[in-house]
Amino acid sequence: MGEDNLEADLDDLLTELDDQTALFIIQNPNFLGELEDLQGIENAVKDVGALFCVISNPITLGA
């Protein structure tokens, strides 16, 4: 992440999780149409005791 990079680095975001994190929200597929490893993300979020929310648009999934 940074001023020169508009794309979020998921690994960098996950390192920011701590006991002060209440909720982690992710759009899947992401803006670029890529699917993320939701199980791995969910495990990291739950490890710090936070809630995990996935926002999906069924049309982008071919429904």
Protein Blocks (a to p, Z undefined) as FASTA:
>chain_A
ZZklmbdcfklmmmmgcfkbmbdcdddddfkopacdfklmmmmmmmnopacdddddfkln
oZZ
